[in-house]
Amino acid sequence: MIDFQTSIKIERPIQEVFSYVSDPGNLPAWNAAVRAIRPTTQGPAHVGSTYSMERQLPAGRATNQLEIVVRDRPSEFVIRTTSGPTPFLYRYRFASADDKTVIHLDGQVVLPAVAELLPRLGRRAVKQGVNDNLMTLKLILERA
């Protein structure tokens, strides 16, 4: 398993940032690997909501089942996979700084066995991909 932490500051109010990030339907817009996400439970996003997520990974197309574990407005949002080839847990914590928002992300990712042989390289690749996604998120939200 690879553990990593990263953060980013977004020049938008915390409520707006939280609302956007905590809606899994927005993932394809800011996460480069996510191609589609479909709810598998009824109603708006809440703790226990589940989704089918299709991603394009270096090893090919992958489908994971995703669950919202925590949705504590506006301070914390946690998602995890419940099935699929690439298990992960992402814990987003939101903090307000003036009229800006800082997102702290703690992640845990299980990579295929080949990547486990090179944990430093795997950790670096995962963190770089996550940082690229967070930069896309920042650009989207700061243009809004």
BAMIDO-76073 format. One record per residue (C-alpha): x, y, z; residue number from 1. Coordinates in steps of 0.2 Angstrom, whole numbers. Example, Ala and Ser with C-alpha at 12.3 -4.5 7.8 and 13.67 -1.06 7.14 Angstrom:
62	-22	39	1
68	-5	36	2
end
This chain:
0	0	0	1
6	18	-4	2
2	32	8	3
4	50	3	4
-1	67	8	5
-3	83	-2	6
-12	99	-1	7
-18	114	-12	8
-25	131	-9	9
-40	137	-20	10
-45	155	-21	11
-64	151	-18	12
-74	150	-2	13
-74	134	8	14
-93	130	5	15
-91	131	-14	16
-75	120	-14	17
-83	107	-3	18
-99	106	-13	19
-89	103	-29	20
-77	91	-23	21
-89	81	-13	22
-100	78	-28	23
-93	62	-36	24
-102	67	-52	25
-89	81	-55	26
-74	68	-54	27
-73	66	-73	28
-70	85	-75	29
-55	86	-64	30
-48	69	-62	31
-39	64	-78	32
-41	45	-75	33
-60	45	-72	34
-70	43	-88	35
-87	40	-81	36
-96	39	-64	37
-113	33	-62	38
-123	33	-45	39
-129	16	-40	40
-139	22	-25	41
-154	34	-26	42
-154	53	-21	43
-141	66	-18	44
-123	62	-12	45
-123	57	6	46
-113	45	18	47
-116	27	11	48
-120	33	-7	49
-111	22	-20	50
-105	24	-38	51
-98	14	-52	52
-82	23	-58	53
-74	19	-75	54
-56	25	-76	55
-42	24	-89	56
-26	18	-80	57
-9	15	-87	58
-13	-4	-87	59
-30	-1	-96	60
-48	2	-92	61
-54	-2	-74	62
-70	-1	-66	63
-71	2	-47	64
-86	3	-35	65
-84	19	-25	66
-93	23	-8	67
-94	40	2	68
-88	36	19	69
-88	53	27	70
-97	69	21	71
-95	82	35	72
-99	99	27	73
-88	109	25	74
-73	101	34	75
-71	83	28	76
-75	71	13	77
-69	53	12	78
-71	41	-2	79
-65	23	-4	80
-67	9	-17	81
-77	-6	-11	82
-72	-17	-26	83
-61	-16	-42	84
-43	-18	-47	85
-36	-3	-39	86
-41	0	-21	87
-40	17	-13	88
-45	28	1	89
-45	47	-1	90
-48	58	14	91
-50	77	9	92
-50	89	24	93
-55	107	20	94
-49	123	29	95
-54	141	27	96
-40	154	25	97
-48	171	22	98
-59	169	7	99
-48	154	1	100
-49	136	4	101
-35	124	8	102
-38	106	4	103
-27	93	13	104
-28	76	5	105
-22	60	14	106
-22	45	2	107
-20	26	3	108
-18	17	-14	109
-15	-1	-17	110
-6	-4	-34	111
-4	-19	-44	112
10	-31	-39	113
22	-25	-52	114
21	-7	-45	115
23	-14	-27	116
41	-19	-32	117
46	-1	-34	118
37	8	-20	119
46	24	-21	120
43	25	-40	121
25	20	-37	122
22	33	-23	123
30	47	-34	124
19	43	-49	125
3	42	-38	126
7	58	-29	127
11	67	-46	128
-5	61	-54	129
-15	67	-39	130
-6	84	-38	131
-10	86	-57	132
-28	82	-54	133
-29	95	-39	134
-21	108	-51	135
-35	105	-63	136
-48	106	-49	137
-40	123	-44	138
-41	130	-62	139
-59	124	-64	140
-65	132	-47	141
-55	148	-49	142
-62	151	-66	143
-80	149	-59	144
end
